[in-house]
């Protein structure tokens, strides 16, 4: 009734301009204004309730994405499809149903009827946005998985090198190449691959040097231009370190080889030279550390 103007079709007609006729006309106008105001309030309330329903749906989607991510395998396989399924790019039809469909079907009835069609029209947009989020999560999960696997394998190889014979070139090269092959399998971009290769070659060279320190500390010291003390004493390590500092100071001025380069040169291995592979630059602290460790190992062997 409130949405209709006053119906005077069957009412008694009063002459135009009469007080009663004017009053009836005014009453009809008031009813029409009330109906219009009511309709505006109803639309505003429906829009507000629809916004609340949309927010609840977004919150539920975010929670579901986190749960799916937490329950996905370590390599992230199936993470995207579990949440958003698969859509045929040619015809737009769903070929695999994901959790998103059930959540949307549950949310739709909670939207006011006047706003339901508008909410339904947003479905594919919301699916596309969420699909991109989950694809990115799956890709990152895969990257993290591959990095963890590579780190574990390279650490194992480095331990094997450090515990092996530093003069066994065949075993060293096999372990080092095994690490390079694994890095190549990751499909990294050129810059990331270069950084990974540099880091592994440096790690392998240092592990080999660790093995040399354990086997022949004097030879390890000689690589850095430091003479091994002839008589083991408590101060021999400090003396060797001081001598190392002197060599380092000179080397910094004239461009001496870096530690990685010295190791490669000593073992006749030019392929791992940091000049071509990007090893770490020489510095006084690294020489000092090597000298102390070699001197300590030399003293232990002397006992």
LUMTI-96243 format. One record per residue (C-alpha): x, y, z. Coordinates in steps of 0.05 Angstrom, whole numbers, plus 5000, padded with zeros to 4 digits. Example, Ala and Ser with C-alpha at 12.3 -4.5 7.8 and 13.67 -1.06 7.14 Angstrom:
BEGIN
524649105156 527349795143 
This chain:
BEGIN
500050005000 505650485018 508550434948 502050674913 499051354907 492151464936 487051114891 480951554883 477751154827 471750914868 471751474919 466852034920 469252594875 469553294903 469753924862 476554174845 479054684894 474754434950 478054355018 476453605021 479253464951 485653844967 486453465031 485652794997 490752984944 495753204996 494852555034 496452164971 502752564960 504952435031 503951685023 507951694959 513752064994 513551565051 513850985002 519751294965 523451415030 522150705052 524850444987 531250854994 532250605065 531149885042 536249954986 541350265033 540449715084 540949175032 547349485004 550249515075 548348795090 551248575023 557848915040 558048545107 556647885071 562248045021 567048185078 565247545114 566347165049 573147485038 575147305109 573046585099 576846555034 583246815067 582446305123 581345735073 587445945032 591745915094 589045235113 590144955044 597245235044 598644935112 596144245090 599644245023 605743795012 612744075021 613544204947 606844564942 603944064891 596444144882 595944764926 592545204874 587744684848 585444484918 582945194929 580745444861 580444824817 581744854743 578145234688 578445054615 581445674583 577845544517 570645514542 571145764614 568145124643 570444824707 574344184696 576244104769 572244364828 575944724884 574044944953 572245634927 565945374895 563145094960 564845724998 561546164946 555245744945 554845795021 555846555019 550746724964 544346595005 546947065060 546847655011 540248045009 535947864950 536348554918 544048504918 544847764903 545447844827 550848364835 554647914883 554047334834 556847754778 563247854818 564547114825 569347024767 573247654785 574147414856 576146724830 581347024784 584347454839 584646874887 587346404834 593246874823 594646904898 594746154905 598946064842 604146534872 603946154938 604945494902 610745764862 614146044925 613045384962 616345014904 622245504904 623145414979 622844664972 628044644917 632645114956 632144675017 633644044977 639644364943 642344645008 641943955040 645343614981 650944134976 652144105051 652843345046 657843434988 661743955026 662343505087 664742935042 670043385011 672343645079 673142935105 676442665042 683442675014 684943384990 689643104936 684342644907 682543074847 677742564817 673442514880 673643264891 671643424819 666042904822 663043214885 663743914859 660643744792 655043384826 653244024861 653644424797 649043924762 643843994817 644044754813 643044704737 636744284748 633344834787 631845254726 634145904758 634646554720 641746714696 643447194753 640846734808 644446134777 651046524773 650446704847 648845984866 654745724826 659546224857 657346044927 658045294915 664945344883 667345764941 664345274991 667544674956 674345014954 674045185028 671844475046 677844205007 682344685045 679444435111 681543735090 688543995074 689144335142 687543675175 692343285131 698243765123 697944425162 704844645139 702844585066 696444965081 700545525113 705245535053 699345675007 698446345042 705846515043 706546375118 712345955142 710645415191 714145495259 719845005267 718544905341 711444845367 710045335422 704245715451 705946335412 706845995345 699646095325 700046845339 706746905303 703846565242 697847015244 702147635249 706247395190 699847275152 697747995167 704248245138 703247855074 696048075070 698048805076 702848725019 698048304979 692548834985 697249334952 699748904895 693648484880 695547814909 691047214897 684947114940 684446514987 680046134937 684946284881 690746044923 687245394938 685545284865 692645444844 695744984896 691544404873 692644564800 685244724791 684145334747 676745204735 674745424805 678646074804 674346624834 676647084779 672146704732 667346414784 666447004831 670046794895 670347234956 675847764958 681847665001 682248025068 686648055129 681747705175 681147095129 688747015126 689247095201 684046565212 687446075165 694246185198 691546065267 688045435248 693945155209 698645315266 694044985315 693444365271 701044355263 702044375339 697043805348 700643365298 707243525331 704743265398 
